[in-house]
Amino acid sequence: MTQREEFISRIAQKLGRPTPTSVKPVEVDFPLFRLNSQEERIEEFLKMYEIMGGNGAKARTTEEAVGILKNWFGEKPDWLNNQSIVTWDELPTMARASLEELKWPAYTFSELPSNPEERNPIMDKMELGITGADYAIVQSGSVVLKSSPKRGRAVSLIPIRHLTFLPASAILDSLDQVMEKLASSDVPAAIEIISGPSRTSDIEMDLSIGVHGPVEVYTIVMLDQ
């Protein structure tokens, strides 16, 4: 008898019941949040994303994306310098092309020192972190990011601003769909589910923004060309 079986047997004895030899799955039946089309998912995601405090827009081309970024940040933001932007190594083509068009210099995560003691002071000065996204959730207005050696979590967590380039096809209705996708693939070291700017509240209900993450979040939904 294994420790688990012995533990269950003792509980059964205390309750005056026979020791169970198998467990019947509990069937759960409840309505799931589902939308009818991808176009509807895109629109509803952007609405919820903005309700959560984010800034969202759609772009079909690099030119449209560049226009959106200029509208959000200006052509030459006050905070822009040679050490103010960091990106994932694995960045969508539209994101990389937009940076080149704007002539905004950026580090990739792998270009930073691997030693945290050397890397962290550099990251602390970063003003904008740019990533892709694996999924998004309409119901909560969240973006979902899987980590890897070329997708450092620091890129989306440390800079004051976080910009996501999200494929429209990656937008799903609800968390259960995302979990099904994740369960069918290799699980990374970390999975981030980001719902708006960082929020922290204490026992006195004093809400602070940006204590444990970005103060501002932005997402460009990349439409199919």
VEXVEX-802045 format. One record per residue: residue number from 0; residue in three letters; x, y, z of N, C-alpha, C in turn. Coordinates in pm, whole numbers. Example, Ala and Ser with C-alpha at 12.3 -4.5 7.8 and 13.67 -1.06 7.14 Angstrom:
BEGIN
+-----+---------+--------+--------+--------+--------+--------+--------+--------+--------+--------+
: num : residuo :    nxx :    nyy :    nzz :   caxx :   cayy :   cazz :    cxx :    cyy :    czz :
+-----+---------+--------+--------+--------+--------+--------+--------+--------+--------+--------+
:   0 :     ALA :   1319 :   -569 :    780 :   1230 :   -450 :    780 :   1320 :   -330 :    780 :
:   1 :     SER :   1285 :   -225 :    708 :   1367 :   -106 :    714 :   1290 :      3 :    787 :
+-----+---------+--------+--------+--------+--------+--------+--------+--------+--------+--------+
//
This chain:
BEGIN
+-----+---------+--------+--------+--------+--------+--------+--------+--------+--------+--------+
: num : residuo :    nxx :    nyy :    nzz :   caxx :   cayy :   cazz :    cxx :    cyy :    czz :
+-----+---------+--------+--------+--------+--------+--------+--------+--------+--------+--------+
:   0 :     MET :     85 :   -120 :      0 :      0 :      0 :      0 :     89 :    125 :      0 :
:   1 :     THR :     62 :    214 :    -91 :    139 :    337 :   -100 :     98 :    433 :     11 :
:   2 :     GLN :    179 :    537 :     33 :    145 :    638 :    133 :     12 :    705 :    101 :
:   3 :     ARG :    -12 :    727 :    -26 :   -138 :    790 :    -67 :   -256 :    700 :    -34 :
:   4 :     GLU :   -244 :    572 :    -67 :   -352 :    477 :    -40 :   -375 :    462 :    110 :
:   5 :     GLU :   -266 :    460 :    188 :   -277 :    450 :    333 :   -346 :    574 :    392 :
:   6 :     PHE :   -313 :    689 :    339 :   -374 :    813 :    387 :   -524 :    813 :    360 :
:   7 :     ILE :   -564 :    774 :    238 :   -706 :    769 :    203 :   -779 :    665 :    287 :
:   8 :     SER :   -712 :    552 :    311 :   -774 :    446 :    392 :   -803 :    494 :    534 :
:   9 :     ARG :   -710 :    569 :    593 :   -730 :    620 :    728 :   -847 :    717 :    734 :
:  10 :     ILE :   -858 :    802 :    633 :   -970 :    897 :    628 :  -1102 :    820 :    617 :
:  11 :     ALA :  -1105 :    717 :    531 :  -1226 :    637 :    513 :  -1267 :    570 :    644 :
:  12 :     GLN :  -1168 :    517 :    719 :  -1198 :    453 :    847 :  -1257 :    552 :    946 :
:  13 :     LYS :  -1200 :    672 :    952 :  -1250 :    775 :   1042 :  -1394 :    813 :   1008 :
:  14 :     LEU :  -1426 :    808 :    880 :  -1561 :    845 :    836 :  -1657 :    726 :    838 :
:  15 :     GLY :  -1603 :    608 :    868 :  -1687 :    488 :    870 :  -1733 :    446 :    733 :
:  16 :     ARG :  -1648 :    469 :    633 :  -1683 :    436 :    495 :  -1582 :    338 :    438 :
:  17 :     PRO :  -1622 :    262 :    336 :  -1524 :    173 :    271 :  -1419 :    256 :    197 :
:  18 :     THR :  -1300 :    203 :    188 :  -1194 :    273 :    118 :  -1222 :    271 :    -32 :
:  19 :     PRO :  -1230 :    387 :    -94 :  -1258 :    390 :   -239 :  -1141 :    334 :   -319 :
:  20 :     THR :  -1174 :    261 :   -424 :  -1071 :    203 :   -510 :  -1057 :    281 :   -642 :
:  21 :     SER :  -1154 :    364 :   -670 :  -1148 :    447 :   -791 :  -1228 :    575 :   -766 :
:  22 :     VAL :  -1203 :    672 :   -848 :  -1273 :    801 :   -834 :  -1347 :    830 :   -963 :
:  23 :     LYS :  -1477 :    854 :   -950 :  -1558 :    889 :  -1067 :  -1544 :   1038 :  -1095 :
:  24 :     PRO :  -1506 :   1075 :  -1215 :  -1491 :   1218 :  -1247 :  -1622 :   1294 :  -1225 :
:  25 :     VAL :  -1608 :   1414 :  -1175 :  -1724 :   1499 :  -1154 :  -1754 :   1573 :  -1284 :
:  26 :     GLU :  -1873 :   1555 :  -1335 :  -1912 :   1622 :  -1458 :  -1961 :   1763 :  -1427 :
:  27 :     VAL :  -1900 :   1859 :  -1493 :  -1936 :   1999 :  -1472 :  -1995 :   2053 :  -1602 :
:  28 :     ASP :  -2112 :   2109 :  -1591 :  -2180 :   2162 :  -1708 :  -2221 :   2306 :  -1680 :
:  29 :     PHE :  -2157 :   2399 :  -1747 :  -2192 :   2540 :  -1730 :  -2170 :   2612 :  -1862 :
:  30 :     PRO :  -2241 :   2721 :  -1884 :  -2227 :   2792 :  -2012 :  -2089 :   2855 :  -2025 :
:  31 :     LEU :  -2029 :   2842 :  -2142 :  -1898 :   2898 :  -2169 :  -1912 :   3025 :  -2253 :
:  32 :     PHE :  -1822 :   3120 :  -2227 :  -1821 :   3245 :  -2303 :  -1768 :   3218 :  -2443 :
:  33 :     ARG :  -1851 :   3234 :  -2543 :  -1811 :   3209 :  -2680 :  -1868 :   3317 :  -2772 :
:  34 :     LEU :  -1784 :   3365 :  -2864 :  -1825 :   3462 :  -2963 :  -1836 :   3393 :  -3099 :
:  35 :     ASN :  -1899 :   3461 :  -3194 :  -1934 :   3395 :  -3320 :  -1829 :   3406 :  -3430 :
:  36 :     SER :  -1742 :   3507 :  -3423 :  -1647 :   3526 :  -3532 :  -1518 :   3589 :  -3480 :
:  37 :     GLN :  -1411 :   3578 :  -3558 :  -1284 :   3636 :  -3517 :  -1291 :   3788 :  -3520 :
:  38 :     GLU :  -1369 :   3843 :  -3612 :  -1386 :   3988 :  -3617 :  -1447 :   4040 :  -3487 :
:  39 :     GLU :  -1547 :   3966 :  -3437 :  -1610 :   4005 :  -3311 :  -1512 :   3990 :  -3195 :
:  40 :     ARG :  -1430 :   3887 :  -3198 :  -1330 :   3867 :  -3092 :  -1233 :   3984 :  -3087 :
:  41 :     ILE :  -1188 :   4029 :  -3204 :  -1093 :   4140 :  -3209 :  -1154 :   4266 :  -3146 :
:  42 :     GLU :  -1276 :   4299 :  -3186 :  -1340 :   4420 :  -3136 :  -1367 :   4411 :  -2986 :
:  43 :     GLU :  -1415 :   4297 :  -2941 :  -1447 :   4281 :  -2799 :  -1321 :   4276 :  -2714 :
:  44 :     PHE :  -1215 :   4216 :  -2768 :  -1088 :   4215 :  -2694 :  -1039 :   4357 :  -2673 :
:  45 :     LEU :  -1038 :   4438 :  -2778 :   -989 :   4575 :  -2766 :  -1072 :   4656 :  -2667 :
:  46 :     LYS :  -1202 :   4633 :  -2666 :  -1288 :   4703 :  -2569 :  -1249 :   4665 :  -2426 :
:  47 :     MET :  -1236 :   4535 :  -2401 :  -1202 :   4490 :  -2266 :  -1060 :   4530 :  -2228 :
:  48 :     TYR :   -969 :   4526 :  -2323 :   -830 :   4566 :  -2298 :   -825 :   4711 :  -2251 :
:  49 :     GLU :   -903 :   4797 :  -2315 :   -904 :   4938 :  -2275 :   -976 :   4958 :  -2143 :
:  50 :     ILE :  -1079 :   4878 :  -2115 :  -1145 :   4884 :  -1984 :  -1045 :   4850 :  -1873 :
:  51 :     MET :   -953 :   4758 :  -1902 :   -852 :   4717 :  -1805 :   -738 :   4818 :  -1793 :
:  52 :     GLY :   -745 :   4926 :  -1872 :   -644 :   5031 :  -1859 :   -539 :   5032 :  -1968 :
:  53 :     GLY :   -554 :   4947 :  -2070 :   -458 :   4943 :  -2178 :   -496 :   5032 :  -2295 :
:  54 :     ASN :   -404 :   5048 :  -2387 :   -427 :   5122 :  -2510 :   -412 :   5025 :  -2626 :
:  55 :     GLY :   -518 :   5008 :  -2704 :   -515 :   4910 :  -2810 :   -554 :   4967 :  -2945 :
:  56 :     ALA :   -504 :   4905 :  -3052 :   -535 :   4947 :  -3188 :   -510 :   4831 :  -3282 :
:  57 :     LYS :   -561 :   4844 :  -3405 :   -543 :   4742 :  -3508 :   -455 :   4795 :  -3620 :
:  58 :     ALA :   -373 :   4706 :  -3677 :   -289 :   4744 :  -3790 :   -278 :   4627 :  -3887 :
:  59 :     ARG :   -290 :   4658 :  -4015 :   -276 :   4554 :  -4117 :   -139 :   4558 :  -4184 :
:  60 :     THR :    -75 :   4676 :  -4179 :     55 :   4694 :  -4243 :    152 :   4763 :  -4147 :
:  61 :     THR :    280 :   4759 :  -4183 :    381 :   4828 :  -4103 :    352 :   4978 :  -4100 :
:  62 :     GLU :    309 :   5033 :  -4211 :    278 :   5176 :  -4217 :    170 :   5214 :  -4118 :
:  63 :     GLU :     68 :   5131 :  -4107 :    -39 :   5158 :  -4011 :     14 :   5147 :  -3868 :
:  64 :     ALA :    100 :   5048 :  -3843 :    157 :   5032 :  -3709 :    243 :   5152 :  -3671 :
:  65 :     VAL :    322 :   5201 :  -3767 :    407 :   5318 :  -3741 :    321 :   5438 :  -3706 :
:  66 :     GLY :    210 :   5456 :  -3777 :    120 :   5567 :  -3747 :     62 :   5557 :  -3608 :
:  67 :     ILE :     28 :   5436 :  -3565 :    -25 :   5415 :  -3430 :     80 :   5450 :  -3325 :
:  68 :     LEU :    203 :   5404 :  -3347 :    310 :   5431 :  -3250 :    340 :   5580 :  -3240 :
:  69 :     LYS :    338 :   5650 :  -3353 :    358 :   5795 :  -3350 :    247 :   5863 :  -3273 :
:  70 :     ASN :    125 :   5813 :  -3289 :     10 :   5872 :  -3218 :     22 :   5850 :  -3068 :
:  71 :     TRP :     73 :   5732 :  -3028 :     86 :   5701 :  -2885 :    206 :   5771 :  -2822 :
:  72 :     PHE :    320 :   5767 :  -2891 :    445 :   5811 :  -2828 :    509 :   5935 :  -2891 :
:  73 :     GLY :    462 :   5973 :  -3010 :    530 :   6079 :  -3083 :    639 :   6019 :  -3171 :
:  74 :     GLU :    682 :   6096 :  -3271 :    784 :   6044 :  -3362 :    917 :   6024 :  -3292 :
:  75 :     LYS :    952 :   6116 :  -3202 :   1074 :   6104 :  -3122 :   1038 :   6129 :  -2976 :
:  76 :     PRO :   1000 :   6025 :  -2904 :    959 :   6043 :  -2764 :   1068 :   6108 :  -2679 :
:  77 :     ASP :   1027 :   6184 :  -2578 :   1124 :   6250 :  -2489 :   1216 :   6150 :  -2421 :
:  78 :     TRP :   1164 :   6029 :  -2397 :   1242 :   5930 :  -2323 :   1333 :   5846 :  -2414 :
:  79 :     LEU :   1325 :   5868 :  -2546 :   1401 :   5784 :  -2639 :   1550 :   5814 :  -2636 :
:  80 :     ASN :   1631 :   5710 :  -2619 :   1776 :   5719 :  -2631 :   1830 :   5582 :  -2671 :
:  81 :     ASN :   1959 :   5565 :  -2671 :   2018 :   5440 :  -2718 :   1999 :   5323 :  -2620 :
:  82 :     GLN :   1951 :   5352 :  -2500 :   1932 :   5245 :  -2401 :   1793 :   5253 :  -2339 :
:  83 :     SER :   1692 :   5284 :  -2419 :   1558 :   5300 :  -2362 :   1458 :   5195 :  -2409 :
:  84 :     ILE :   1495 :   5113 :  -2509 :   1402 :   5012 :  -2562 :   1469 :   4875 :  -2561 :
:  85 :     VAL :   1395 :   4775 :  -2513 :   1443 :   4636 :  -2515 :   1332 :   4550 :  -2573 :
:  86 :     THR :   1369 :   4450 :  -2652 :   1271 :   4365 :  -2718 :   1304 :   4218 :  -2699 :
:  87 :     TRP :   1203 :   4135 :  -2722 :   1229 :   3992 :  -2738 :   1320 :   3973 :  -2859 :
:  88 :     ASP :   1399 :   3865 :  -2859 :   1470 :   3826 :  -2980 :   1371 :   3777 :  -3086 :
:  89 :     GLU :   1270 :   3701 :  -3041 :   1167 :   3649 :  -3131 :   1054 :   3752 :  -3140 :
:  90 :     LEU :   1069 :   3847 :  -3231 :    974 :   3956 :  -3243 :    901 :   3946 :  -3377 :
:  91 :     PRO :    769 :   3971 :  -3381 :    698 :   3968 :  -3509 :    760 :   4062 :  -3611 :
:  92 :     THR :    751 :   4025 :  -3736 :    811 :   4105 :  -3843 :    761 :   4248 :  -3842 :
:  93 :     MET :    631 :   4268 :  -3819 :    575 :   4403 :  -3816 :    639 :   4487 :  -3707 :
:  94 :     ALA :    666 :   4429 :  -3594 :    727 :   4503 :  -3484 :    868 :   4547 :  -3520 :
:  95 :     ARG :    949 :   4454 :  -3571 :   1086 :   4487 :  -3607 :   1090 :   4591 :  -3720 :
:  96 :     ALA :   1001 :   4577 :  -3818 :    996 :   4671 :  -3930 :    952 :   4810 :  -3883 :
:  97 :     SER :    863 :   4815 :  -3786 :    817 :   4944 :  -3734 :    931 :   5018 :  -3665 :
:  98 :     LEU :   1011 :   4947 :  -3587 :   1126 :   5009 :  -3521 :   1226 :   5062 :  -3625 :
:  99 :     GLU :   1249 :   4985 :  -3729 :   1342 :   5028 :  -3832 :   1290 :   5152 :  -3905 :
: 100 :     GLU :   1159 :   5154 :  -3933 :   1100 :   5269 :  -4001 :   1108 :   5395 :  -3916 :
: 101 :     LEU :   1086 :   5379 :  -3786 :   1091 :   5493 :  -3694 :   1234 :   5532 :  -3657 :
: 102 :     LYS :   1329 :   5441 :  -3686 :   1469 :   5461 :  -3649 :   1484 :   5473 :  -3497 :
: 103 :     TRP :   1410 :   5385 :  -3426 :   1421 :   5379 :  -3281 :   1521 :   5270 :  -3245 :
: 104 :     PRO :   1633 :   5302 :  -3182 :   1732 :   5199 :  -3145 :   1676 :   5110 :  -3033 :
: 105 :     ALA :   1711 :   4982 :  -3040 :   1660 :   4888 :  -2940 :   1759 :   4775 :  -2918 :
: 106 :     TYR :   1767 :   4730 :  -2794 :   1841 :   4610 :  -2759 :   1747 :   4490 :  -2771 :
: 107 :     THR :   1800 :   4376 :  -2814 :   1728 :   4251 :  -2794 :   1773 :   4195 :  -2659 :
: 108 :     PHE :   1691 :   4110 :  -2601 :   1719 :   4059 :  -2467 :   1853 :   3985 :  -2462 :
: 109 :     SER :   1884 :   3911 :  -2569 :   2008 :   3832 :  -2569 :   2133 :   3919 :  -2580 :
: 110 :     GLU :   2117 :   4045 :  -2622 :   2231 :   4135 :  -2632 :   2272 :   4192 :  -2496 :
: 111 :     LEU :   2185 :   4178 :  -2398 :   2215 :   4227 :  -2264 :   2303 :   4125 :  -2192 :
: 112 :     PRO :   2378 :   4168 :  -2090 :   2462 :   4074 :  -2014 :   2378 :   3961 :  -1954 :
: 113 :     SER :   2431 :   3841 :  -1956 :   2359 :   3727 :  -1899 :   2361 :   3728 :  -1747 :
: 114 :     ASN :   2461 :   3794 :  -1689 :   2471 :   3804 :  -1544 :   2368 :   3906 :  -1493 :
: 115 :     PRO :   2272 :   3865 :  -1409 :   2170 :   3957 :  -1360 :   2227 :   4082 :  -1292 :
: 116 :     GLU :   2339 :   4068 :  -1224 :   2398 :   4184 :  -1156 :   2443 :   4291 :  -1255 :
: 117 :     GLU :   2478 :   4248 :  -1376 :   2516 :   4344 :  -1480 :   2394 :   4386 :  -1562 :
: 118 :     ARG :   2302 :   4293 :  -1582 :   2186 :   4321 :  -1667 :   2083 :   4411 :  -1599 :
: 119 :     ASN :   2057 :   4389 :  -1471 :   1949 :   4460 :  -1403 :   1965 :   4612 :  -1403 :
: 120 :     PRO :   2086 :   4667 :  -1379 :   2098 :   4813 :  -1385 :   2064 :   4871 :  -1523 :
: 121 :     ILE :   2093 :   4794 :  -1628 :   2059 :   4838 :  -1763 :   1907 :   4833 :  -1782 :
: 122 :     MET :   1846 :   4723 :  -1738 :   1701 :   4707 :  -1751 :   1625 :   4814 :  -1674 :
: 123 :     ASP :   1680 :   4856 :  -1561 :   1613 :   4957 :  -1479 :   1597 :   5090 :  -1553 :
: 124 :     LYS :   1681 :   5113 :  -1654 :   1676 :   5238 :  -1730 :   1587 :   5228 :  -1854 :
: 125 :     MET :   1539 :   5108 :  -1884 :   1457 :   5089 :  -2003 :   1320 :   5155 :  -1987 :
: 126 :     GLU :   1277 :   5222 :  -2092 :   1149 :   5293 :  -2092 :   1039 :   5214 :  -2161 :
: 127 :     LEU :   1077 :   5126 :  -2253 :    977 :   5052 :  -2331 :   1025 :   4910 :  -2357 :
: 128 :     GLY :    942 :   4813 :  -2323 :    968 :   4673 :  -2355 :    870 :   4628 :  -2463 :
: 129 :     ILE :    921 :   4564 :  -2566 :    837 :   4522 :  -2679 :    842 :   4371 :  -2694 :
: 130 :     THR :    724 :   4310 :  -2699 :    715 :   4165 :  -2712 :    608 :   4128 :  -2815 :
: 131 :     GLY :    607 :   4001 :  -2851 :    493 :   3944 :  -2920 :    398 :   3889 :  -2815 :
: 132 :     ALA :    305 :   3805 :  -2856 :    215 :   3737 :  -2763 :    172 :   3605 :  -2825 :
: 133 :     ASP :    150 :   3505 :  -2740 :    108 :   3375 :  -2788 :    -43 :   3365 :  -2800 :
: 134 :     TYR :   -113 :   3426 :  -2705 :   -259 :   3425 :  -2705 :   -310 :   3554 :  -2643 :
: 135 :     ALA :   -439 :   3577 :  -2659 :   -507 :   3684 :  -2588 :   -645 :   3633 :  -2548 :
: 136 :     ILE :   -700 :   3690 :  -2442 :   -828 :   3644 :  -2388 :   -929 :   3758 :  -2395 :
: 137 :     VAL :  -1035 :   3738 :  -2472 :  -1138 :   3840 :  -2487 :  -1204 :   3871 :  -2354 :
: 138 :     GLN :  -1242 :   3768 :  -2281 :  -1323 :   3782 :  -2160 :  -1258 :   3870 :  -2054 :
: 139 :     SER :  -1126 :   3868 :  -2046 :  -1057 :   3946 :  -1943 :   -967 :   4056 :  -2000 :
: 140 :     GLY :   -961 :   4067 :  -2133 :   -874 :   4167 :  -2193 :   -727 :   4142 :  -2165 :
: 141 :     SER :   -686 :   4015 :  -2162 :   -550 :   3978 :  -2123 :   -468 :   3933 :  -2243 :
: 142 :     VAL :   -336 :   3955 :  -2235 :   -243 :   3895 :  -2331 :   -163 :   3788 :  -2258 :
: 143 :     VAL :   -131 :   3681 :  -2330 :    -64 :   3565 :  -2270 :     71 :   3546 :  -2338 :
: 144 :     LEU :    177 :   3543 :  -2257 :    314 :   3534 :  -2308 :    384 :   3412 :  -2249 :
: 145 :     LYS :    444 :   3330 :  -2335 :    525 :   3217 :  -2290 :    671 :   3258 :  -2293 :
: 146 :     SER :    743 :   3225 :  -2187 :    884 :   3264 :  -2177 :    973 :   3161 :  -2246 :
: 147 :     SER :   1095 :   3206 :  -2278 :   1200 :   3119 :  -2330 :   1331 :   3196 :  -2318 :
: 148 :     PRO :   1446 :   3133 :  -2343 :   1572 :   3207 :  -2333 :   1578 :   3332 :  -2421 :
: 149 :     LYS :   1503 :   3332 :  -2532 :   1501 :   3449 :  -2620 :   1377 :   3536 :  -2598 :
: 150 :     ARG :   1302 :   3504 :  -2493 :   1181 :   3580 :  -2460 :   1185 :   3613 :  -2311 :
: 151 :     GLY :   1283 :   3689 :  -2272 :   1302 :   3717 :  -2131 :   1181 :   3784 :  -2067 :
: 152 :     ARG :   1141 :   3734 :  -1950 :   1026 :   3792 :  -1880 :   1049 :   3937 :  -1842 :
: 153 :     ALA :   1176 :   3974 :  -1821 :   1207 :   4112 :  -1781 :   1160 :   4213 :  -1884 :
: 154 :     VAL :   1152 :   4173 :  -2011 :   1114 :   4267 :  -2118 :    973 :   4321 :  -2096 :
: 155 :     SER :    884 :   4238 :  -2045 :    745 :   4281 :  -2024 :    718 :   4326 :  -1881 :
: 156 :     LEU :    815 :   4307 :  -1791 :    789 :   4336 :  -1650 :    862 :   4458 :  -1595 :
: 157 :     ILE :    981 :   4487 :  -1646 :   1063 :   4592 :  -1584 :   1044 :   4731 :  -1645 :
: 158 :     PRO :   1043 :   4746 :  -1778 :   1028 :   4882 :  -1832 :    897 :   4948 :  -1789 :
: 159 :     ILE :    894 :   5080 :  -1792 :    776 :   5156 :  -1752 :    658 :   5127 :  -1845 :
: 160 :     ARG :    689 :   5102 :  -1972 :    586 :   5078 :  -2072 :    607 :   4941 :  -2136 :
: 161 :     HIS :    496 :   4873 :  -2166 :    503 :   4744 :  -2234 :    417 :   4751 :  -2360 :
: 162 :     LEU :    477 :   4719 :  -2474 :    408 :   4718 :  -2603 :    405 :   4575 :  -2657 :
: 163 :     THR :    285 :   4527 :  -2689 :    266 :   4392 :  -2741 :    220 :   4397 :  -2886 :
: 164 :     PHE :    281 :   4315 :  -2971 :    232 :   4295 :  -3106 :    161 :   4159 :  -3107 :
: 165 :     LEU :     30 :   4162 :  -3125 :    -54 :   4043 :  -3107 :   -116 :   3999 :  -3240 :
: 166 :     PRO :    -89 :   3876 :  -3284 :   -158 :   3826 :  -3405 :   -308 :   3815 :  -3379 :
: 167 :     ALA :   -388 :   3865 :  -3471 :   -534 :   3861 :  -3454 :   -583 :   3717 :  -3439 :
: 168 :     SER :   -517 :   3624 :  -3505 :   -559 :   3483 :  -3500 :   -536 :   3420 :  -3364 :
: 169 :     ALA :   -457 :   3485 :  -3277 :   -425 :   3430 :  -3145 :   -526 :   3471 :  -3039 :
: 170 :     ILE :   -626 :   3550 :  -3076 :   -725 :   3595 :  -2978 :   -830 :   3487 :  -2957 :
: 171 :     LEU :   -843 :   3443 :  -2833 :   -939 :   3339 :  -2795 :  -1046 :   3397 :  -2703 :
: 172 :     ASP :  -1154 :   3324 :  -2688 :  -1267 :   3375 :  -2610 :  -1239 :   3382 :  -2461 :
: 173 :     SER :  -1186 :   3273 :  -2405 :  -1177 :   3264 :  -2259 :  -1055 :   3184 :  -2215 :
: 174 :     LEU :  -1030 :   3187 :  -2084 :   -911 :   3124 :  -2028 :   -909 :   2973 :  -2051 :
: 175 :     ASP :  -1025 :   2908 :  -2050 :  -1026 :   2762 :  -2066 :   -969 :   2723 :  -2203 :
: 176 :     GLN :   -993 :   2805 :  -2306 :   -937 :   2775 :  -2437 :   -785 :   2790 :  -2438 :
: 177 :     VAL :   -737 :   2893 :  -2368 :   -593 :   2913 :  -2358 :   -528 :   2795 :  -2286 :
: 178 :     MET :   -591 :   2750 :  -2177 :   -536 :   2638 :  -2102 :   -530 :   2511 :  -2186 :
: 179 :     GLU :   -631 :   2489 :  -2270 :   -629 :   2373 :  -2360 :   -511 :   2382 :  -2457 :
: 180 :     LYS :   -486 :   2502 :  -2510 :   -373 :   2521 :  -2601 :   -240 :   2496 :  -2530 :
: 181 :     LEU :   -228 :   2549 :  -2409 :   -104 :   2533 :  -2335 :    -81 :   2387 :  -2296 :
: 182 :     ALA :   -188 :   2317 :  -2262 :   -175 :   2177 :  -2220 :   -129 :   2087 :  -2334 :
: 183 :     SER :   -155 :   2129 :  -2457 :   -118 :   2047 :  -2572 :     20 :   2081 :  -2628 :
: 184 :     SER :     94 :   2170 :  -2560 :    227 :   2209 :  -2605 :    326 :   2197 :  -2491 :
: 185 :     ASP :    453 :   2215 :  -2521 :    555 :   2212 :  -2417 :    534 :   2330 :  -2323 :
: 186 :     VAL :    535 :   2303 :  -2193 :    511 :   2408 :  -2094 :    642 :   2480 :  -2065 :
: 187 :     PRO :    646 :   2612 :  -2082 :    770 :   2686 :  -2058 :    795 :   2708 :  -1909 :
: 188 :     ALA :    906 :   2771 :  -1877 :    939 :   2798 :  -1737 :    839 :   2893 :  -1674 :
: 189 :     ALA :    784 :   2984 :  -1754 :    688 :   3080 :  -1699 :    587 :   3118 :  -1807 :
: 190 :     ILE :    466 :   3145 :  -1764 :    360 :   3195 :  -1852 :    303 :   3320 :  -1788 :
: 191 :     GLU :    302 :   3430 :  -1860 :    247 :   3555 :  -1808 :    107 :   3577 :  -1866 :
: 192 :     ILE :     14 :   3610 :  -1781 :   -119 :   3653 :  -1824 :   -134 :   3797 :  -1776 :
: 193 :     ILE :   -126 :   3891 :  -1870 :   -118 :   4033 :  -1836 :   -252 :   4099 :  -1865 :
: 194 :     SER :   -312 :   4155 :  -1764 :   -442 :   4222 :  -1776 :   -428 :   4367 :  -1734 :
: 195 :     GLY :   -383 :   4451 :  -1824 :   -369 :   4593 :  -1794 :   -240 :   4625 :  -1721 :
: 196 :     PRO :   -223 :   4751 :  -1679 :   -104 :   4791 :  -1603 :    -97 :   4720 :  -1469 :
: 197 :     SER :     23 :   4716 :  -1412 :     42 :   4656 :  -1280 :    -41 :   4731 :  -1177 :
: 198 :     ARG :   -115 :   4655 :  -1095 :   -198 :   4713 :   -990 :   -164 :   4650 :   -855 :
: 199 :     THR :   -150 :   4732 :   -755 :   -122 :   4684 :   -620 :   -210 :   4761 :   -522 :
: 200 :     SER :   -279 :   4688 :   -434 :   -366 :   4755 :   -337 :   -338 :   4698 :   -198 :
: 201 :     ASP :   -335 :   4785 :    -97 :   -309 :   4738 :     39 :   -440 :   4723 :    116 :
: 202 :     ILE :   -431 :   4692 :    243 :   -549 :   4666 :    325 :   -638 :   4788 :    339 :
: 203 :     GLU :   -583 :   4906 :    315 :   -661 :   5029 :    322 :   -723 :   5064 :    187 :
: 204 :     MET :   -712 :   4972 :     90 :   -770 :   4990 :    -43 :   -707 :   5105 :   -118 :
: 205 :     ASP :   -580 :   5130 :    -91 :   -505 :   5235 :   -161 :   -442 :   5172 :   -284 :
: 206 :     LEU :   -495 :   5206 :   -403 :   -450 :   5145 :   -527 :   -328 :   5217 :   -583 :
: 207 :     SER :   -224 :   5142 :   -612 :   -103 :   5197 :   -674 :    -82 :   5130 :   -809 :
: 208 :     ILE :    -44 :   5207 :   -909 :    -21 :   5157 :  -1044 :    129 :   5151 :  -1072 :
: 209 :     GLY :    175 :   5038 :  -1124 :    313 :   5027 :  -1169 :    416 :   4988 :  -1066 :
: 210 :     VAL :    372 :   4939 :   -951 :    468 :   4901 :   -847 :    542 :   4773 :   -885 :
: 211 :     HIS :    471 :   4676 :   -939 :    531 :   4546 :   -972 :    534 :   4519 :  -1122 :
: 212 :     GLY :    525 :   4622 :  -1202 :    526 :   4604 :  -1346 :    503 :   4737 :  -1417 :
: 213 :     PRO :    476 :   4733 :  -1547 :    461 :   4856 :  -1624 :    347 :   4946 :  -1576 :
: 214 :     VAL :    367 :   5076 :  -1594 :    263 :   5175 :  -1564 :    168 :   5187 :  -1683 :
: 215 :     GLU :    221 :   5168 :  -1802 :    141 :   5181 :  -1924 :    157 :   5054 :  -2008 :
: 216 :     VAL :     45 :   5008 :  -2067 :     51 :   4891 :  -2157 :    -20 :   4923 :  -2288 :
: 217 :     TYR :     36 :   4872 :  -2396 :    -14 :   4898 :  -2531 :    -16 :   4769 :  -2609 :
: 218 :     THR :   -115 :   4751 :  -2694 :   -120 :   4634 :  -2782 :   -164 :   4674 :  -2921 :
: 219 :     ILE :    -88 :   4629 :  -3021 :   -128 :   4642 :  -3160 :   -172 :   4504 :  -3208 :
: 220 :     VAL :   -298 :   4494 :  -3248 :   -350 :   4368 :  -3303 :   -314 :   4365 :  -3451 :
: 221 :     MET :   -235 :   4266 :  -3490 :   -189 :   4255 :  -3628 :   -292 :   4177 :  -3711 :
: 222 :     LEU :   -360 :   4246 :  -3798 :   -460 :   4184 :  -3883 :   -393 :   4110 :  -3997 :
: 223 :     ASP :   -460 :   4007 :  -4047 :   -407 :   3932 :  -4162 :   -401 :   4022 :  -4283 :
: 224 :     GLN :   -289 :   4014 :  -4355 :   -273 :   4097 :  -4475 :   -334 :   4028 :  -4597 :
+-----+---------+--------+--------+--------+--------+--------+--------+--------+--------+--------+
//
